[in-house]
Amino acid sequence: MRGTTDLLLVLLLAAGFAALPVCALLPSLGGFAVASTVSYLADEALHVRAPGFVRRLATLQLDRTLRFAVRTVMLLALADRMDAPDAVLITGLAVFSAHFALMMLFTALHHAIRRRRVLPLVVRNLDMSALRIPKQPPAFLFRRFLRKLLHLDLAAHVGLLAALATGSREPAYVGFAVTVGVTAAAVTALLGQYVRVRRMPSREEILAEVDRQLAAHRTEVALYFSFAAVSRDFMYQVNMWIETLERLDRRPLIILRERASFHHLSRTRLPVLCVPKADDLAELDLSGIRVVLYPGNAGKNVHMLRVAEAKHVFIGHGDSDKLASSNRVSKVYDEIWVAGRAGRDRYRRVRHAISEEAIVEVGRPQLAPIRLHADHTPGPRPVVMYAPTWEGWSDDDCHTSLIPMGVPLIEKLLADDVRILYKPHPLTGRRSAEAAAADRAIRELLDADNERREATPSRAASAAVRSRLASIRSRIDELAGRQAGDDAQQTRQARPPEHDDAAEWHALHAEWHRLFWESRGPLAHHVVLEQLPSLYECFNQADVLISDVSSVVADFVASLKPYVLTNAHDLPDEEFRAAYTTAGGAYLLDRACDRLPEILRAVREPGLDVMAAERRTLKEYVLGPDHPTSMARFNAAVDALADKGAAELAEDRTRWESTDLVG
């Protein structure tokens, strides 16, 4: 339906523009007015409904400005064909030319202001008020300015058409005056903003103030993150560590390298710096930092590894049997922190690169919200969570079950009367069209089964719940500190939090999830594509997980619930379990899914769950012991490494001083 409507709008836009020259040359005042109106309205509707099509028009040099210019030229041609007075024609030409010239001036001022308001870094939770950064220009002047300025020609268009219809010049002159007057007023207002922005603090002043703030904060630990293609999909790598950092004894800092990552950062009371350029990062005084934690391997990590005063630790963003979890690149770090002994054994693949002493077992502090199998209350139908991984950066790294067996798996699950939570990897379909097609097919199957069972809530109930969920989500985003505005405005508004809002944050998340699951009912399948519901809340809903080789499985092990690993290549069980650590406590599912009925019987009848003992053993092997807690072990590892680094620095200073005395 949506595609049909969009096609109709495209046809209306094309018909409107095609009719303009015809109606201008005939001439047909009524036809021109209708064609112009249709082209305006279709243009606006396409910007909202089909921005991709509008962008493709721009690549063909048919951008919005040109489309407006075509309408204006055709209008003047119509006026000439209808023998409008020369004074009106000349004035109209002058007004439309002045309008476009003023738009060019406004655009130049806009770009100049934006350039000056780009700071070397963006800050959160530090007080930068001493810099006296000017406010961002008002939104009505700054946001979507070209769209607004172009539409100021409407007054002149309507006035000229009215003059042609009535034979009176006054409507034209009134319209001309409104168009030029309002456009000139907008340029004047922006010129005032340009004068203000010239008082922006310099790069040196900004970096110096950040150094003062960090010194006052006495930062000792930094979480450093960079990713070439940052989006909300990748920010889980940072967000999963925030609460752990906030509970450390040492004072932490978060350093991001891409502006997009700053916008997708979750709630935190910790200081945050986003420093896009390596030169700016190099000029910051980070000598007080003793430990730097890296959740990912990225090229820009080298810009932080230069800080010689710190110890550098790879902590990763999940524990899995993929090769990325035992990368030789990890040799560049002073230590590698893994969840349990499985991580240590995994790095033995590269034993010539990674020393045994460099590996420290710290557990997974993030897994605390996962409820144990013993505390889980099953629903009327078994809940199967299917969470396939994505197709990887290359075929060599492709572990996804979506392509070879995803669709038949879902079909067999539906035939077995279970409830399905489908949570594809955020990057599913980015590289493989086959994976994207399988993903679409699964969603359609689940939607169709929901409709067949009439398992979805009524529209009225859905609207009420959506409204409440949106309200909660808005407050969550507010607590996350996602301020509106550009770099300068966000840094201007940055302040240390006045109180710890963690309790409200957790209460809102709990309320959101309660409402969400209650609104879905106990029978409906659900496709999870957004950040909420969270992965761990999906774990808590599920009776069993079906997944591929990925960190999702290692995290699910914490629940002690049954889980299934897909064996899409039908390797012998012994060979598969030997290759993948997390297979030790898993049911293995063949490509044809012939074992699925047996697996589901073990879920329905706990007495048939033959893998329960293996899961308990595997949990400690993969995630470490329950005591001391993972948080305690992680905190102790930070303290120990920070003390070690401080001691080495003291020894170095003593050695340098001794060398100087001897010299």
N, C-alpha and C positions, 0 to 999 in steps of 0.2 A: 504493500500500500504506500509506504513511504517513498519507494523508488518510483512509483507511478506519479505521485504528486511532484516529486523533484523533476521528473521528465516533463511534466506539464508546465512547470515554471520555466524550464529552459526553453521550451517551445514558445511560451508567451514572451520571454525576453527577446528571442530572435524575431518573432513576429512584430513586436513593438518597434524594434530598431529598423526592421525592414520597411515598416509602414511610414516611418518618419519622413524620409526623402520623397516618397510617393505623395504623401499628403501635403508636403511643403510645396511641391512642384505643381500640383493640380490647380490651384491650392484648395485645401479643405480644412478649414479652421476646426470644425468639430472632430473630424477624423484625426487631425494632428493632436488635439487635446487628449483624445482617448488613447492614441498610441503612446504619447509621452507619459501619461499616467500609468499605463500598463508597464512600460519599460521601467519606470521608477519603482513601482511596487514589486515587480518580479525580481528586479535587481536586489532590493532589500531582503526579500524572502530567501533568495538564494544565498545571500551572505550568512543568514542564520541557519538554513537547513542544509546547504551543500557548499561549505567553504572550500572543499577540495576542488569543485568545479570552477569556482571563482578564481582560485589560484592558478588553475590551468589556463583560464582566459588571460591572466596576467602574463603567463609565459609566452602567449601568442601576441603580446603587446596590446592586448585589449583590456587594460586595467581600468579601474573605476574612474580615474581622472579623464582618460580618453573617452570613456562612454559618456561622461557628463559633457565633455567638450563637443562631442558629436551632437548631442541634444541641443546644445546652445547654437551651434552653427546652423542646424536645421531650422531652429526657431527664427533666426535672423533671415534665413532664406525664405521662410514662410511670410515674414513681415514684408520683405521686399516684393514677393510675388503678389501680395495683397495691397501694394501701393501705399505702404505706410509712409508718413511724412519723413523727409530726409532728416529732420532734426531728431525724430524718434530713433531712426535707424543709426545715426551717428552716435547719439547718446547711448543707445543700447550696446553698440560695438565698444565704445569707450568703457562703459560700466563692466561688461563681461571681461574685457581685457584687464581692467583694474582689479577685478575680483580674482582672476588667476594670478596676477602679479603679487597681490597681497597674500595669497595662499603660498606662493613661493617664498616670500619674506617670512611668513609665519613658520613654514617648514624649516627654513634656515635657522631661525631663532630656537625652534624646538630642538633641533639636532645639537646646536651649541650648548643649550642648557643640559641636555641629556649627557653630553660628553663631560661637562664639568661636574656633574653629579655622580659620575662613576668613580667610586672610591677604590683605593688599592686593596681594601678588604671590607667585609661586612661583619658586624658584631652582634652577638646576642648575650644578654645577661652581664654586660659590663657597662658601667656608667661613663658615657662619652660626652656628657653635657658640657664639659669644659671646652670642647671644640666649637660650640655655637654654630652647628650646621644649620643652614637655612631650611625652612620648610619646603616640601615639594610643592610645585605649582598646583593650583586646584584641579581636580579631576576633569571638570568641564572644559578646562583649557588644554589639558595635557593628554588625556586618554582618548584614543580614536579621533584625534583632532582633524585629520584629513576628511574623514567621513562627515564630520559636523560642518567643516568649512565648505565643502562641496555643496551641501544641502542648503547653504545660505543663498544659492542662486534661485531657489524656489520662489522667493518674493518677486524677483525680477521676471522670471518666467510667467508667473501667474499675472503680474501686472501688465506685461506686454500682450499676453493672450486676451486679457480683459479689454485692453485698449483697442486691439484689432476687432473684438466683437462689438464694442460700443461706438467705435469711431471717435472716442475721446482720448486725449493724450495723458490726462491726469493719472489714471491707474498705472500707466507705464512708468511715469516719473516717480510715483510713490514707491512702486516696487523696486526701481533702480536705487532710490535713496536708501531703502531698507537694506538691500543687499550690500551696497558699498559701505553704508554707515556701520552696520553690525560687524562686517569683516574688518574694517579699519579699527573698530573698538577692540576686537579680539587681538589684533596685532599690537595695539597700544598696551593692552593688559599684559600680554606676554613679554613685551619689551621691558616692562617694569620688573617682571620675574627674572629676566636676564640680568638686569642691573643687580638684583639681590644675589643671584648665584655667583657673581664675580667675587663675592666675599667668602667663598668656600675655603676651608682650611687646606693647606698644601699637603702633598703626600708625606713630606717629612714630619709635619705637625701631627698627622694622623698616626703614623707609625710610632712616633715618640709617645703619644698619649696611650696607645695600646701597650707599649712597653711599661709605662708607669702603672697601668691597671693590672697587668700580669704580675708585676713585682709586688703590688699591694695584695694580690690574691695569693701569692706564694705558691704558684703552680709547681707541682712536682711530677705529675703524670699527664700524658697526652694520648688521646686516641686520634689517630691520623687516618684519613680516608680519602681516596681518590679513585675515580672510575671514569674511563673515557666516554662512556655513553650513559651518563647518570640520568636516572628517572626515578619516579616513585618506586618502580619495581626493584631497584637495586638498593634502596635505602634501608631495607631490613638488615643489611650487613652492619650498619651503624646502630640503628634503632634498637636492635636486640641487646646491645651492650650498655645502653644508657643507664638503666636501673642498677646494673652491677657497678658501674663507675660511681654512681651517686652514693653507694654504700661503702666505698673504700675509705680507709683511714687517711690516706694521702689526698691532697687537693688536685682534682683532675681538670683537664681542659680538652675540648673537642676541636680539632683542626680539620677543616674540609677544604677541598681544592677546587670544586666546581660550584658555580652559583646555583645550579639546579638542585644540587644536593642540599643546600642551605634551605631551600623552600620546602623540601620534603622531610626535613628533620622532625622527629617526634618531640614531645614535651620533655624539657629538661631544665633544671635550675643551674646547670653547669655553664661556665663561660664557653662561648662558641666563637671561633674565628673562621671565616671563609676567605681564603687567600688564593685567588686564581693564579697569580703570576709567581714564578719561582724567585725572581729578583726581589719581590716584596717580602716573600717568606724568608729569604736569606738575610734581610736587614732587620728582622725582628730579633729581639734579645730573648732567646729560648734557652740560655745557659743554665737556668734554674731547674729545667726539666730533667728528671733522673730516669724516668721510664717512658718509652713511647710504645704504644700498642697499635698493631696493624691488623685490621680485620680482613684485609684483602691484599693480594699481590698486584701491584700496578706500577707502571713505569715511573710515575711521579713520586713513588716512595723514596727514590734516590735523593730527592730534594730535602727530605727530612732525615735520611740516614747520615747526612753530613754533620748532624749535631753530635759532636764527639763527646760532649759531657753526659749524654744519655745512653742508657742501655735500650736496645731495640728488640722488640718481641713480636713474633707473628702469632696472633691468637685465632685467626680465621673467622669464619662465619657459619660454621657447622661442621659436624664430624661425619664423613662419609667414606665409602670405599672407592670413590673416584680418584683418579691419579692426581687431581688438583689438591687433594688432601695430603699428599706427600711429595711436594714439588721440590726439585733440586734448588730452585731459586731461594728457598728458605734458608739456605746456607748463609745468606748475607746478614741474617739476624743473629743477635747474641744468644737468644733463646727461642724455642718454639714451645708454646703451651698447648697441650692436647687435653681432651676430656679424661681419658682413662688409658689403661695399658694397651688397648687396641690401637690408639693413636701412636704410641711409642713403637709398637711392633710394625705399624704401617711404614714408619720412617726408616725401618731397617732395609726397605727396598733401596734406599739411597744411603746406606750406611757409610760409604766412602766419602759422602759429602756432609752428612749430619752426624755430629758426635753424640754419644749416648748422654753425656752430661748436659748437653744443650736442650734436652727435652724435659719438660716439667709437666706433670699431670695435675690439672687444676679443676677438673669436672666441668659441668655446664650450669652455671648459676641461673641461666634464663629458664630452666625447665621447672622451676618451682610451681608455676600455675597448672601443671599437668596433673590431673587427678589419677590416682592409682586404680587399677582394675577392681580391687576389692571395694572401692568406694563408688563404683559406677552402678547406676540403676538402669537396666535395659528397658526399652520401650516396647510397644506392641509389635513392632517389626524390627528385625535386626538392622542396625545402621551400618552400612558399609561405606567407608571413606575411600574413594579412589583418587590418589594424588600422584599422577605420573610426572616424571621429570621432563625437561624439554629436550630437544633434539641435539643440543650441544653446539659448540662452535664448528665442529667438523664431524664427519662420519666416524672417525676413530673414537670420538668422545660421546657418541650417541647411545644413551642408555634408555631412551624412552620406549615404553610399551605401546604408546598411542598408535604408532604406525602399523606394527604387525598384528596387534591383538586388542586394541582399545575398544573398538566398536563391537566386535563379537563378545567381549567380556561384559560390556554393559547390557547387551541383549540377553545374555544368559543370567545376569543378576536380576534383571527385570522379570524374567520368567520364573525366578525363584522367590518372588514376593518379598523383596527386601527394600529398605529405604536407602537411597544413595546420596552421599555428599560428594560432589565432583569438584575437586580443586586442582585445576591444571596449573602448571608452572607459569609464572607471569610472562615468560619469554616464549611460550609455546607458539609455534607457527612463524617465528621471526625468520628462521632460515629454511624451513621445509614446508612446501605447499601441501605435502601429504599429511604432515602433522596438523596443519591448520584445518584441512578438510576433515580429518578424524575428529578433531575438537568440535567443529560445527555439528557433525553428525551426532555426536554424543549429546550435545546440548539439545538438539532437536528431539532425540529419543526421550530424554528426561522430561522435556516440556510436554510432549505428546502423552506420556504416561501419566503425568500430573493431571492433564485435562481429562483423560479417560477415567481416572479414579476420582475426579472432582476433588482433588486434594489441595487445591489452592484456595486461599481465603477469598471472601467476597470483595468486590471493588471498594465498597464503602469502608469495610474494615481495613483493607490494605491502605487506602488513602489516609485514614486516621493514624495508623501505625507509622506510615512513611513520614507523616508530618512530625510526629514525636521523635522518631529516629533522626530525622534531619535536624531537629532542634538540639538534640543531645550531641550530634556530630559537630554542629556549629560551635557548641561550647567546648568540645574536645579540641577542635582546631584553634580556638581562642587560647586555651590553656597551653597548646603547643607553641604559642608565641609566633604564629604565622601572621606577621603584620603586613598590612597593605603598604604599597609604596615601593620606590626604588631603593638602591643600596644606601643612599644617603639618608633617606627617610627612616629606613629600618634601623640604621646605626644611630640616628638622632633619637629614636624612641627607645633604644636599648637601655634597660635598667636591670640591676640585680633584682631577683624576685623578692618581694616584701615578705612573703611567707611561703612555706612549703605546701604546695597544692596537690601533693601526691595522693592524699586521701580522696580528694574530690575527683581527681583523674581516674583512680581505680573504681570509685563508686559509679562514675558515669559509664565507664566501660562495662561494668557488671550490669547496670540497668539497660544499656543498649543491647547487650547480648541476651538478657532475659526477655526483653520485648521482641527481639528479632526471632528467637527460637519459638516463643509462644505464638507469634503471629503466623509462623510457618506450619504449626501443628505437628503431630507426631507421625504423619504419613507422607508428607510431601518431600519429593526429591529437591535438592537445591544445588545450584551451580555457584561456587564461591569464586568471585573474580576481584573483589575489592580487598582493601586492608582489613576491613571488618566484614564479617566475623573473622577473628584472628585464627591463625593456624592452630594454636594450642586449644582454643575454644572448640574448634572442629574436632580435635583429638578427643576432647572431653565428651562430645556428643556421640562419637563413634563407638561401635562394638568391636570393629575390626578395621584394619588399614590394609589396603592393597596399593603397593607402590613399586617403584623401581629402585635401582641402586642410587641412593641420594642421602643427603643429611636429614631429610624428613623422616626416614626410617630410624636413624640413630636417635633422633629426638623422641619418636613414638615409643621406643624401647623403654623409656622412663616410666610409661604407664603400666607396663607389664601385661597389656592387653594382647590378644592374638594379632599377628600381622602376617602379611603375605608379600613375598617378593616375586616379581614376574621373571620368569626364565624364558624370555622370548626366543632364545636360540636353542632351547631344549638341550642344554648341556646336561650331562649326567649329574645327579644330585651331589655326589661326592666332590666332583670337580667344581661345581658352582659354589658349594659351601666353602671349599678351600680357597676359592678366588675372592670371595666377599665375606668379610668378617660378620656383618650384620645378618647374613643368611643363617648363622648358627642357631638362632632362635625362631626362624621363620618357617612358615609353610611355603613351599615352592609351587608356583603355578605355571603349568606348561602352556605353550603357545595356543594350543587348541582348547584350553580351559577345561579339560576333562576332569581335572582334580577338584574343580570348584565345588560340586555338591558335597564332597567329603569334607572340605574345608569349612563350608557353611554349617554342616552338622556339628563340627567341633565348636563353632561359635554358639549355636543354639543349645547344645548340651555340654556344659563345662566338663562333665566327666569324660568326654571324648577328646578333650584338649591335651593331646600328647606332648605338645611343645612347651607347656607351662614351666616345667623345671628348667629347660634350656634357656628360656627367656630370663628367668631369675639369675642364672649364672652369667648370661650375656650382658645383662644390665650393668653389673659391676665391672665386667671386663671393658665394656665400651665407654661407660660414663663415670666409672670410679665408684668408690664406696659411698654409702650414705652418711657416714660419720668419719671425720668431721665433715660438716656441710661443704658443698662446693663453694659457696660464698666465702666461707672461712679459709678454704685452701687458696682460692684466687687472691684474696686480700693478703694472705701470708706470702704468696709468691711475689706480689707487687712490693711488699715491704722488704723482703729479703733481697730482691734485685736492686731496689733503690738504695738500700744500705750498702750493698756490694759496690754499686757504682760510686757512691759518695766516698767510700773507703779508698777505692782506686784513684779517684781524683785527688784525695788528700795525699796519697803516696806520690802521685805524679808531681804535685806542687812541692812536696818536700824534696824530691829528687831534683827538680828544676832549681829550687833555691840553693841546694847544695852545689849544683853545677855552677851556678852564678858565683857563689862564694869562692869556689876553687879557681874559677876563671879570673 
